[in-house]
């Protein structure tokens, strides 16, 4: 008699591997390339932060409101929240940007589409499926704890931020060692014990999350002439 064993798919690995194409497309944006090369001005960075704020406000409201969902509970951690850091950075950059007092949230169909998708994920979590919200949580926060750390250092150099301000978004003072934290986060994802169909459903939403990020960068990229130093 042949005994067949079934190994539950690794959700964390599937989220990474299944969204690789979308991830690379988002990372390859011309806006981010020019920002990290030091060719963009403060206005360009402020517009980026304002769009991020729209997305993070929607996500953090959604996560707090649905934290009793078993899937959301597995990743919910207030120490990851970025909204206060974004507000601190916006205050800093507004003060040092010419005409900063007149800076306001730009009209951003891409950011609103992102927020709308997060609100839809919140509704799904309230109805018993937190997987979509987990997909967005993973996409943003694990990215912030990975490449985001290097981005903060690069921006400090390119904008000559000798006072240490302006990059609070990339600082996680409550997480002393990002790698062990990320390992534990991935272990909690795998511990959810989703079946193959559930894993597929989450991976598809991770792809959506990266596509929404790509659309945000593309929108900013269309303003590059106005953002160059």
C-alpha positions in Angstrom: 0.0 0.0 0.0 1.3 3.4 -0.9 0.8 6.2 1.6 0.6 9.7 0.2 1.5 12.5 2.5 0.4 16.1 1.8 2.7 18.9 2.9 0.9 22.2 3.5 2.2 24.9 1.3 4.4 27.5 2.8 2.3 30.7 2.7 5.3 33.0 3.2 7.3 31.4 0.4 4.4 31.4 -1.9 3.8 35.1 -1.3 7.4 35.9 -2.1 7.8 33.6 -5.1 4.4 34.0 -6.6 4.6 37.8 -6.7 8.2 38.1 -7.9 7.3 39.6 -11.3 5.0 42.2 -9.9 7.5 43.0 -7.1 10.4 43.6 -9.6 8.1 45.7 -11.8 7.3 48.0 -8.8 10.9 48.2 -7.7 12.0 49.2 -11.1 10.1 52.5 -11.3 11.9 55.5 -12.8 10.6 57.7 -9.9 12.4 55.6 -7.2 15.5 55.3 -9.3 15.8 59.0 -9.7 14.9 59.6 -6.0 17.6 57.3 -4.8 20.1 58.7 -7.2 19.6 62.1 -5.6 18.1 63.8 -8.6 14.7 64.7 -7.2 13.7 67.7 -5.0 11.8 68.0 -1.8 8.5 68.5 -3.5 8.8 65.1 -5.3 9.5 63.4 -2.0 6.7 65.1 -0.2 4.2 64.1 -2.9 5.4 60.5 -2.5 4.9 60.7 1.3 1.5 62.1 0.9 0.5 59.2 -1.3 1.9 56.8 1.2 -0.1 58.4 3.9 -3.3 57.8 2.1 -2.5 54.1 1.8 -1.2 53.6 5.4 -4.1 55.4 6.9 -6.6 53.1 5.2 -4.5 50.0 6.1 -3.9 50.8 9.7 -7.6 51.7 10.2 -8.5 48.4 8.6 -6.0 46.3 10.7 -7.1 47.9 14.0 -10.8 47.4 13.1 -10.4 43.7 12.2 -7.7 42.7 14.6 -9.9 39.9 16.0 -9.8 38.1 12.7 -7.5 35.1 13.2 -5.4 35.9 10.1 -5.2 39.6 10.8 -4.3 38.8 14.4 -1.3 36.8 13.3 0.4 39.8 11.8 -1.1 42.8 13.7 1.6 44.7 15.7 1.2 48.3 16.6 4.9 48.8 16.5 4.8 48.4 12.8 2.4 51.3 12.2 3.8 54.1 10.1 1.1 56.8 10.2 2.6 58.8 13.0 6.1 58.6 11.4 4.7 59.7 8.1 3.1 62.8 9.8 6.4 63.6 11.5 8.3 63.4 8.2 5.6 65.5 6.4 6.0 68.2 9.1 9.7 68.1 8.7 9.7 68.3 4.9 7.0 70.9 4.8 9.1 73.2 6.9 12.2 72.8 4.7 10.4 73.0 1.3 10.0 76.3 -0.4 6.3 77.3 -0.2 5.8 74.4 2.2 2.9 76.1 4.0 0.9 75.7 0.8 1.7 72.0 0.3 -1.3 69.8 0.4 -2.3 66.3 -0.6 -2.1 66.1 -4.4 -5.0 64.6 -6.4 -3.9 61.0 -6.7 -6.1 58.5 -8.4 -3.5 55.9 -7.8 -3.4 56.5 -4.0 -7.2 56.5 -3.8 -7.4 53.3 -5.8 -4.9 51.8 -3.3 -7.0 53.0 -0.3 -10.2 51.7 -1.9 -8.6 48.2 -2.3 -7.6 48.3 1.4 -11.1 49.3 2.4 -12.4 46.4 0.4 -9.9 44.1 2.2 -11.2 45.5 5.5 -14.8 44.5 4.5 -13.6 41.0 3.6 -11.9 40.7 7.0 -15.1 41.8 8.8 -17.0 39.1 6.9 -14.5 36.4 7.9 -11.7 36.4 5.4 -8.6 38.3 6.6 -6.3 37.0 3.9 -6.6 40.0 1.6 -5.6 42.4 4.4 -2.7 40.1 5.4 -1.5 40.2 1.8 -1.3 44.0 1.9 0.2 44.1 5.4 3.0 41.7 4.3 3.7 43.7 1.1 4.1 47.0 2.8 5.6 46.3 6.2 8.0 43.5 5.3 9.2 45.8 2.5 9.6 48.6 5.0 11.7 46.4 7.2 13.8 45.2 4.3 14.8 47.6 1.5 13.2 50.5 3.3 16.1 50.5 5.8 18.6 51.1 3.0 16.3 53.7 1.4 16.3 55.7 4.6 20.1 55.8 4.7 20.4 56.8 1.1 17.9 59.6 1.5 19.7 61.0 4.5 22.8 61.3 2.4 21.3 62.6 -0.8 19.3 65.3 1.0 22.1 66.0 3.5 19.9 65.4 6.5 22.6 66.1 9.1 20.0 66.7 11.8 18.6 63.2 11.6 15.1 64.3 10.7 12.9 63.6 7.7 13.2 59.8 7.6 11.2 58.6 10.6 9.2 56.5 8.2 12.1 54.1 7.8 12.8 53.9 11.6 11.4 51.1 13.7 12.7 51.9 17.2 10.7 49.0 18.8 12.2 46.4 16.5 15.9 46.2 17.3 16.7 43.3 14.9 14.6 43.3 11.8 15.7 39.9 10.5 14.5 37.8 13.5 11.3 39.8 13.5 10.7 39.1 9.8 11.5 35.4 10.3 9.0 35.2 13.1 6.4 37.1 11.0 6.8 34.6 8.2 6.5 31.7 10.6 3.2 33.1 11.8 2.0 33.2 8.2 2.9 29.6 7.7 1.3 28.7 11.0 -2.1 29.9 9.7 -2.3 26.5 8.0 -4.0 27.6 4.8 -4.8 25.0 2.2 -3.7 25.3 -1.4 -6.7 27.3 -2.4 -6.3 29.7 0.5 -2.6 30.2 -0.3 -3.4 31.0 -3.9 -6.0 33.5 -2.9 -3.6 35.4 -0.7 -0.8 35.3 -3.3 -3.2 36.8 -5.9 -3.8 39.7 -3.5 -0.1 40.2 -3.0 0.2 40.6 -6.7 -2.6 43.2 -6.6 -0.7 45.1 -3.8 2.5 45.3 -5.9 0.5 46.4 -8.9 -1.1 49.2 -6.9 2.4 50.3 -5.8 3.5 50.2 -9.4 0.6 52.4 -10.4 1.5 54.9 -7.6 5.1 55.1 -8.8 4.0 55.5 -12.4 1.8 58.4 -11.4 4.7 60.1 -9.7 6.9 59.3 -12.7 4.8 61.4 -14.9 5.7 64.4 -12.8 9.5 63.9 -13.0 10.2 67.1 -14.9 8.7 69.1 -12.1 10.5 67.1 -9.4 14.1 67.3 -10.7 16.6 69.4 -8.9 
